[in-house]
Amino acid sequence: MRRSAWLIGGSLAAVIAAGRVQAQEGAANVAPRGAQPTDLEEVVVTASRRTEALRDVPSAVSAYGGERLREQQVYSLTDVSTLSPNLQISSFATNANIAIRGIGNSQVGAGADAGVAVHVDGVYLGQAGLAVATFLDIERVEVLRGPQGTLFGRNATGGAVNLIPRTPTASFEAGFDAAVGVDPAMIRSSGFVSGPITSDGKLLGRVAVMQDWNEGFTRNGNPALNGQDGFAEAAPRRLDDLDASAIRAQLEWRPTDDFSARLSAELQRENDNGPAAFVLGVPDPGQPLPVFIQGLPTGDPAKRIAYANLGRKDLDATMVNLVADASLGGGDLKTTLSYAHSENQTLQDGDGTSFGFTHTGYRDVATQYFAEVLYASDPARHFTYVVGANVFDARQTQNVAVPIAGLATGQDLNGDGAVDTLFNGRVLPTGDLVPVTVSLGGTVKTQSYAAFAHAQYEILPGAKVFVGGRYSHDEKKVDEYNNFLGAGSQQKSWSKFTYEAGLTYEFSSRVTGYAKYATGFKSGGYGVGSRGPAVDPEINANYEAGLKGAYLDGRLQANLAAFHMKYDDLQVSQVIGAASTLSNAAKATIDGAEVELALRPGDRLRIDLAGAYTDARFDDFLTQDSARPYLGLMNLAGNRLPQAPKWSGSAGVYYDTPAPEGTVTVAARYDWKSRMYFSEFNTEISSQKAVGRLDLSLAYKSDDGRWTASLFATNVTDERIKNNVLIVSAVLGSLADANYRPGRQIGVSLGYRFR
């Protein structure tokens, strides 16, 4: 709290120091072509590596402006998943799994790459969890669905997420936002100041800060906290809490109209108790719990009471970018250089009881370098193109420790004539069970480079063909250890050419359709610490058609997409023993459709609708379940892919009412998803049943745009929505550990923009 309070004061001080300054409207939203006074705004995106209207992008793209996100109480990338169709985000330990159309990365350990590429300020982010941690001074969020192997970095078989930060402005502007809440206690604030530093306006700057503190949605019921059964010094009183902060400083030099260079440095930190672990049971109802925790309370998600002996999450991250833009030959040449470093440590209870049967400690240290050169030709010509090349170099070290109170030896160590097992229910102590600690980890070094090109040609008025290609080469070297399996090194490289081709047609000045074929590639990888061999690359092919347009004199915007995807060697993560391993599923097929609608029936009413149908299934996958080894080899053909609900949808209603010197907006948003599995085995215990979430708000905005205020309630009905379920192997008792998304939050906010 002390650091949070300091940041609140710092935010306000930075703003007040700017004095009364003149603000400038951002350019994220523009009026549609042929706009009428009642038209909905159209978002400008960079989804094709050049600035253009979302309607002109031949791909399924959702874009959300920073101001709109703030009005809807969206303050994290995880919250964006309630708005965007076919986007799911979950996390465990140091890993964040961002999945689009069922494709992501559920790997807990190091060595594997994400199936959804995350870019911050144009930089590929190897540690996706850093993008989930904070949401600082965002101009826009873009979600690209389907393989983006041509233009967007590496490993974008499922899609890409682009976070575009606000940059320095030519005129001074400043502002702050603050919110407080209850149920549980919450304090959140942010502030920024931006504008010219020199009198000639050639040197600009921007500084933004934020902090987010939450007391914690879950109470720890461990008796040790009340002086019973001893004292657990490491046991936190609250879990599912948050204490995060970030600062970004930027300098931009504009010596001429044809050149600019921008230097950005960002620091982010999180120090809290991490998520609560709720033991839901075991996947087989006939299988008993481990003897150590039989009869002990395992928490109650409905009451948000958990039992933990420890809990900690500490994250420190730094990112420095240098971006230069130059006008050249009628086009634009962009060069990006980036450095990022992060240290991430988590300590999480593994049995969900007051007995210390097991817990897991993760420590990740990652460093990456990224460089890219990109040239985009003159967009006004009939033939346009984008060419580029990039290099990615990363090093990640991960150490994992899993202490276990007792492991079955299969021997009669105490000579009582019986062989104790982990599940036999004998009175403690069980003489044949010995305490052990599983220690594993290692270092994975990744080097990747790619060259790509994309071209578009207008063959007839309103009709364009496009084609693109990318050559990627990845090499990984891993030095790993496991105290049961030994140590060793492996190294392997992979190369692939991916491509796309398609057609767009402008049916009118307001309606555009497209059809395309695209391929994707995700490099092979390792399950560091499992001592297993490298897995093969994951490849896919996507057939997609879409229609984007404005109707009813601009009162209705509709974006539609239908797709058919085929996957070969889909990479799947499994926990075997105490290690996270990686394997290839033979094949998978994903079919679906998505729709996004924005309707303004009248000047005061706006309705947003989004929905998706996704049929994502394995075609062939022979594997074993380490939590139920007695089942032997299974074919999971027909099972649904994890993180892929069959149906999902959201609806938002916003009604504006005139108020003294401003407007009051009454808003309600509802997000619903059908049953979703967290494991390829599709067991009920590792799934989230169909559930919906309701958010309500009452907001005020002054006519001059200076003041904003709101009363809000998120997850109004306090639904218990699982964030992730991890089923450990039989060695650890086949326990299903779940953590949950935030419960109900009620609060008020206040914001001011200096003008």
N, C-alpha and C positions, 0 to 999 in steps of 0.2 A: 504493500500500500504506500510506503514512503516514496518509492520510485514513481508510482502512479501519480501521487499528489504532486511530485516535482514536475512531471511531464505536463500535468494540467496547467500548472503555473507557467511553465515554459511556453506552452501553446499560446496562452493568452498574452504573455509578455511579447512574444514575437509578433503577434497581430497588432497589439497596441502601439508597439514601436514603429509600425508602418504609418501610423497616423491615419487621417482621413485621406483615402486614396481613391483613384478612379479605376473601376473594374472594367473588364472587357468580357463580353459574352464569348463563350467557347464555340468551337466550330464542329462539335461532335454531331450535332443534328442540323439538318437543312430542310427547307421546304421541298416537297416533291416537285418534279417537273410538271408544269401546268397547274400549279397549286391554287387551290381556292382557300378562302379564309378559314374554313372549317377542316382543312386537311390535317391528317395526322402527320407528325414529324417522321422523316425518313433518316435513318442512321447511316452515316458514312463510315466505311470500314476499310481495312487494309488486308482483307482475307486473300487477295490475289497478289499481295506484295506491292500493291500500288493503291492510292486512295481512290475509291469509287463508291457509288451508292450500293447498298446491300442488294438491291434488286438486280444489279448488273453482274453479280457474282454467280457463276455457274456451279454452285455447290450449296448444300444444306448448311446454312449459317444462321446462328442467332447472335444478336448484338444487343448489349445493354449499356446505356450511357451511365456515367457515374452519378449524375444528379438524380436520375430515375431510380437507381439502386438505393441511394440514400433515402429517398422519399418512401421506398417500400421496405425500409428497415433491413436492407441486405448489407451486411458488414463483413462477409467472408465469402470465399469461393465456394465453400460448402453450401451456403445459403442460395447461391446461384442455381444449384441443382434443383431447387423447388420451382424455378421459373422455366428452365430450359428442358425441352423434351429429350428423352433418352440420355440424360446426363446423370450419373450417379457418382457420389464421392463418399468414401469411407476411409478410415485410418486405423492403424494398429502399430503400437510402438513407434519406431522412427519412420515408418513408411506410410504414404498416402496413396490410396488406390483411386485414381480418377478413371472412370469407365464411361465410354460412349458406345451405345448400341451393343453393350455386353462385353466390350473389349477394353481391358485395362491392365493392371498388374497387381495381383494379390500376393506377390512374393514378399515375405516378411524379412528375409535376409538380403544381403548385398549380392551383386553379381548379375542381376537381371534388369532389363530396362522396361520402362513403362510402354504400354500400347497407345497411350495418348500423350502427345508431345505438348509440354507446357512451355510457353515463351513469355518472358517478362521483358518489356521494352525491346522486343526483337531478338532476345537472347534465349537460346535453348537452355532450359534448366534441368540438369541431371537429377537434382533432388526435388521432386515435385512437392514434397511436404513443406518446403519453404514458401511456396505460393499459397498454401492453405493457411499458414500460420498468421499472416497479417494481410490487410487490405488497405494499403496506404495510398491516398491521393490518386485514386483511379479515375482516368478519363473515360475508359470504355473496357468492356469485357466482350471478347468474341469467342464463340464456341463453334468450331467447324466439325461437322459430323461426317464420318466416312474417311477412308484412307487419304492422307494428304502428303503422300510420299514425294511428290514433285517439288513443291515450293517450300514446305515447312520442315526444315531440319530432319532429324532422324527419328525413327521409331514412332511413326504416326499412323499405324495400321487402323486404329480405332477412330482417330481424329486428332484435333489440336485445340488447345485453349490458349488464347492470346490475352495477356493483361497489358493494357496500354496506359502508362502513367501520364498525368498532366505534366506539361513542360513549361519553362519560363515564358512569360507573356511580355508583349511590347509595352503594355501600360501596367501601372501598378494595380494590384488587387490583393486582397487579404480577406481572411475569414476564419471563423471558428465554429465548431459544433460540439455540443456536450449533451450527454444523456445520463440519467440516473434511473435505477430500477429497483424493484423489490421482487421477492418470490423467485429466486434469491436476490440478495443485494448485488447491485451492478453499478459501475461507474465507467463511462466511455467518453473520450474526448479526442478531438483532432483540431489542428490549426495549420494555416499556411500563410505565407507571404511571398509575393512574386512581382517581378517588374524589372525595369532597367537599373543597372548599377552605375553606369557612366552617363554623362549628360548627352552624349551623342547617340545613345541607345544601341550601341554596338555590343555591349557586354550586358547580359541579362542574368538574373538569378532567380532561384525558387527554393524555398525551404518548407518542408512539410513534416509534421510530427503527429503521432497518434499514440494512444494507450487504451487498453481494454482490460478491465478487471471485473471478475465475477467471483462471488463468494464460493460458488460450487453448488450444483444441483443435487448432489448425493451426500448424505450424511453417513459417516463411518460408525457402525454400531459395535465396533470391537470393544469388549469389556475392559481391556487394558487401559483404554483412555479414561475410564472412571476409577482406576486404581484396583480393578479386579484382575485376578490371574496375572499379576505382575504389571510392569509398565513397558509399553512398546514405544521407545523414543522416536522411531521412524514412522510410526503410524500417524497419518494426517487425520484431522477431524472432519475435513470436507474433501470430496473428490469431484471430478467433472467440473473443476474450477478453471479459471483463466487469469493469467497475469502477463499480458504481452504488451510490448511497446516497439516503436520503430521510428526512425528518422531518415529522411532522404534530403540531400542537398544537391542542387544542380547549378552549373554555370554554363551559359551558352554564349558563344562568340559569333557575331554576325557582321563580319567586316564589309561584305557586299551583299547585294540581293541574290547573288548566285552561289554563295557558300556559307555554311554554318557548321560549327563544331560544338557539341554538347558533352560535358563531363558530368557524370552522375555518380554519387556515392550513397549507399544505403546501409544502415545498420538495423538489425532487428533482434529482439530478445524475448524469450518466454521462460518464466520460472514459476511453475505451479506444481500441483500434486498429480496431474494426469488423470486419465479416465478410471472409473470404477470398474472392477471385474465382477460380473455376476455369473455364478455357476448355474447353468440351466439344467444340468444333469449330464447324461451320457446318451449317445445316439441310439443305443439298444436298451429299451426299457427293462429288459431282463438282466442287465449287467449292473452289479452293485457299484457304489462309489468306493474310492480307495478307503482302506480300513482306518486311516488316520483322521478322515473327516466325516466318517459315518456318524449320523446323529447330530452333527453341528449345523447351526443355521447358516444358510448360504446367501442370505440377502433377499430383498424383496424389491424388484424393479417398480412395482406399483406404488410403493411408499418411498422409493428412492433411498433405501437403506442398504448399504453394503457392509461387508466385513473384510477389512484389509489390515495387514501388519505393516505395510509400507506403501509408498506411492510418491513418485517424483518425476518431473519432466523439466529438463533444462535445455534450452536452445539458444545458441549465439550464431549469428550469420552476418556476413559482410558481402556486399556486391558492388563492384565498381565498373562502370561502362563508359566508353568513349564512342560517340556516334558522330560521324561527319557526313554532311550532305553537300553535293556540288551539282550544279546544273551543267550538263555536258551534252553537246550535240542535240539539243532539243529534248533530252531526257534527263534522268536524275541518277547520279552515282552515289550510293550509300555505302559507307564503310563502318563496321562495328567491331570493336575490341572489348572484351569483357573478362573479368576475373571474379570468382566467387569462392568463398570459403565458409564452411559451417561446421559446428560441433553440436551434436545432438545426443543427449543422454536421457534414457528413461529407466525407471525402476517400477515394475508393476507386479502386484500380487497375482499369483497364478491359480489359487484354489478357491478364492472367494469366501474363505472362512477365517475365524480368529486363530486357527492353528496354522503354524508356518510350514505347511506341507511342501509348497514350492512357490517360487517367484522367478521372474525373468528380468535380467538387467541387460540393456542394450547401450552400446556407446559407438556412435558413428562420427567419423571425422572425414570430411569430403572437401576436395579442392578441384576446381575446374577452370579451364581457359577456353574461350570461344572467340573465333574471328570469322568475319564474313564480309565479302564484297558482293554488292548487288547493283545491277544496272537495269533501270526500267525506261523503255523508250517513250517517245512522245505519244501520249494517249489519244491525241486528236487524229492520228493517221489511221488509214484503213488497215494497215499491218502494224501490230504492236507486239512487243516481246519483252520478256524479263530473263536475264541471265545472271548467274551467280555461282559462287563457290564458298564453302566454309570448312573450318577445321575445329574439331572438338577434342580436347585432351583432359582427362579426368583421373583422379586417384581417390579411392574410397577405402577407408579402413574401418572394419566393423569387428567389435568384440562382444560376444554374447556369453553370459553366465547363467546357468539354470540350476540352483541348488535344489535337491530333492531329499526330503526327510527320510525316505526309505525306499529302496529298490529291491525287488525280489531277486534272490540269488539262485533259486532252484535247488538249494542245498539245506540240509539240517544242521545249521551252524551251532545251535544251542543244545543239540543232542537230546531233544525232547521227543524224538520219534516222529515228528511231523514236520513237513516242509511248508513254511508260511508263504502265503502269496499276498499280493497287494490288496486283494479283495476278500480275504477269508473271514473277516469280522472277528478275529481273535482279540482277546484283551491285550491292550498295549502293556509293555513293549512287545513287539513281534520280533522275536530273537533272530529270525533268519533274514530280516530286511536290514540292509545297511545304508547309511546316509552317503550320498554321492553328490558331486557337482559336475554337471556337464559344462565344459568350456569349449567354445568353438569360435571361429571367425577367420579373419584374414584380410588381405589387401587385394583389391582388384584395380588394375590399371587399364584404362580405355583410351584408345586413339582412333579417331574417326575423321574421315574427310569425304567431301561430296562436291560434285559439280552438277548444275541443273540449268534447264532452260524451259521456257514456256512461251508459246507464240499464239497469236490470234489474228485471223484475217476475215474481213468483211467481204463475203463472196457475192452477196446481194444486199440491197437496202434492207436493214433490219436483221439479216441473217449472217452469223459468224461461225466459223469453225475454229477450234482450238486444239492444240496438241502440246504435250510437255513430256520431258524425260529427265531422269536423275540417275546418276551413277554414285553409289555409296560403297564405301569400304570401311569396315570396322575390324579392329583387332583388340583382343582382351587377353591380359595375362593375370593369373590369380595365384597368389601365395596364401595357402590356407592351412588351418590346423583344426584338429578335433581330438580331445584327450582320450577318446575311445577308438578313433580310427587312424590316428597319426597325423603327420603333416606332409605337405607336398606342393608342387607347383604344376600349373598347366598353362598352355597358351594356344590360342587358335584365332584365325581370322576368317572373315566372310565378306563377300562382295556381291552386289546385286544391281541390276538396272531396272528401275521401275518407270512407269509411264502412264499417261492418261490421254484421252482423245474424246472430243465431243462436239456438240452443235448447240448454239443458242439462237433463239429467234424472238424478235421484238414484235409481238402481236399488235401492240399499240404503244403510244408514248408512256403508258402506265403498266403494261403487262408484258413480262418476259418469261419465256420457257426455255428449258435446257434438257439435254440428255447426254450422258457421258459414260465412259468406261474407264476405270482407274485401278491401278494395282498398288499394293503397299508391301513394305518390307520392314521387319523388326529383327535386328541382329540376334545371333545366338548368345548364350550366356551361361552362367554358372549359379549354383546354389552354394555360395561361399560357406564353408564349414561342413558341408555334407560329404565332401570328398568324392562327389559324383562327377561323371564326365560332362562335357559341354553339351548343351542342347542345341538342336538345329535351329536355324532362323525360322521365323514365323512369316508366312506370305499370305496375301489375300488378294482377291479381285472383287470389284464392286461395280454393279450395274445400277445406275441411278437416273431418275428423271424427276424434274420439278417444275413448278409454276409459281412465279412471284408477281404480285401486282396490287394495284389500288383500284377499287371499284366504288360505285355509288358516290361519284363526284369526290372521291378521296376520303370518304368517311369510313371505308373498310380497306384494310390491308390484309392480304392473305398470302401466306407462303406455304406451299405444299411440296412434299418430297416422298418418293417411293423408291425402295432399294432392294437389291438382292446381292448378298455377299457370300463368297465361298472362301473358307480358310483351310490351309494345309499346315500341318505341324504347329497347331495352336499351342502356345506355351502355357502350362498350368503349374501352379505352385501347390505343394503338399508338405505337411509337417510329418516327418518320419523320424521316430525316436525323439530327440530334442532338437533336430535340425530341420530347417526349411529347405526342401529340395525342389528341383525344377525338372519338368519332363515335358515331352511333346504329346499332345493329343493328336490323333491321326487326322481327323477332319471335323469341320463344323460348318453349318449353314445358318445364315441370319437373313431373315426376310422381314420387311416392315414398312411402315408409312408414318409420316410425321406431318403435323399441321400446326401452324401458328396464325392466329387471327387477332387483329386489333380493330375495334369497331367504336365509332363515335356517333351514336344515334342522334344526339343533340349536342349543343355547344357545351353543356355542363357534364354530360355523361360519357365515360370511356369504359369499354369492356375489353379485357385481354383474355384470350383463350389459347391454350396450347395442349396438344395431346399426341400420343405416340402408341403405335401397336408394334410389338417386336416379338418375332418368333425366332429365338436364338437357341439352337440345339446342337449337341454333338452328333455327328454322323457315325463316328467310330472312335472308341477310346477304351482300350484295354488297360486296366490298372488295378491296384489293390488299395483298400482303405486301411491305413495304419492304425486307425482307431478301432477297427473291427477286422483284425487280421484273419480271424477264423472263417470269414466269408470267402477267402481265396481270391482268385482272379475274376474280375467283373468287367463286363462290357457296358459302358455308360451311354451307348447309342440311344438317342431319344431324350436324354436328360437335358434340362435347360442349362445354359451357361450362367455362371454366377453374375450377380449385379445386372440382371437383365429382366426386369418385370415385364410381363406380357402386355399389360396395359398401364399407361400412366397419363395423367392429365392435370392441368391447373387452370383456375379461373380467377380473374381479378376484376372487381367492379369498383370504379372511382367516380364519385359524384361531387362536383364543385358547387359551392353555394357562396354568393357574395357576402362579404363581411366588411365591417368598418375598415377602410383603407387596405383591403386585402381579400383573400379567398380562403374559404374553409373547404377542405376535401375530406369526405367520408369514404373510407376504403375498406374493402374486405377481399382477402385472397385465400383460396383453398387449393391445396396441393394433395393429390391422391395417387397412390401406386398400388397395383395388385401384388400378390405374393412374390417375394424376391428371395432367391437363394444366395447364400454366401459361400457355398461349397458345390463342387461339381457332382457330389453324391446326392444332392437334392433331398437331404433328410429334413424332416420337419423342424427339428431342434436347431438346425443351422439356417433358418429362414425367418423372414419378417412377413407376417401375414398382411393382407390388404389393410391399408391404413391411410387416413387423411389427416392433414394439418390445416388449421384455420388461423389466419392472422388478421387482426383488426387494427385500424388506426384512425385518428382524427387529427388532421394536420392543418396548420395555418401558414399562409405565405403572403407577405405584404405586397402591395401593388408595385413597389419599387424594387422588389426582389431582395431587399436587405435582410428582413427578418423571416425566420421560419421557426415553427414550434409544432410539437406533436404530442399526443397521448397515444400510446401503442400497447398492444398485447400480442405477443407471438406464441404460437402453439396454445391457443386459448383454452382448448379442452384438455391440455396437459397429457397428450398422447405419449405412450411409451414406445418410441420408435428405435429399433436397433440400428446402431451404426456399423457394427461388425460382429461376427461370430467366428471364433477360431476353435476348432476341435483338435486337441492335442492327441498324440499317439497313445497307444495302450501302455507304453512305458510310463507315462505320466497319468495314467488312469482314465484316458479317453474323455477327459472333461471338456465340456462345451462352455467356453468362456465368452461372454457377451459384454459389449459396452453399448451405451445408449446415447442418442442425440439429446440436445438440451430440451428440458421440459418447458413449462410455461414461464414466460418472462413478461412482466408488466413494467412500463416505464414512461418517462416524459423526456423530451429532448428540446433543445433550444439552439438555434444557429443564427449567425449574423455575418453579412458580407459588407465590408467597408467600400463605400463608393464616393 
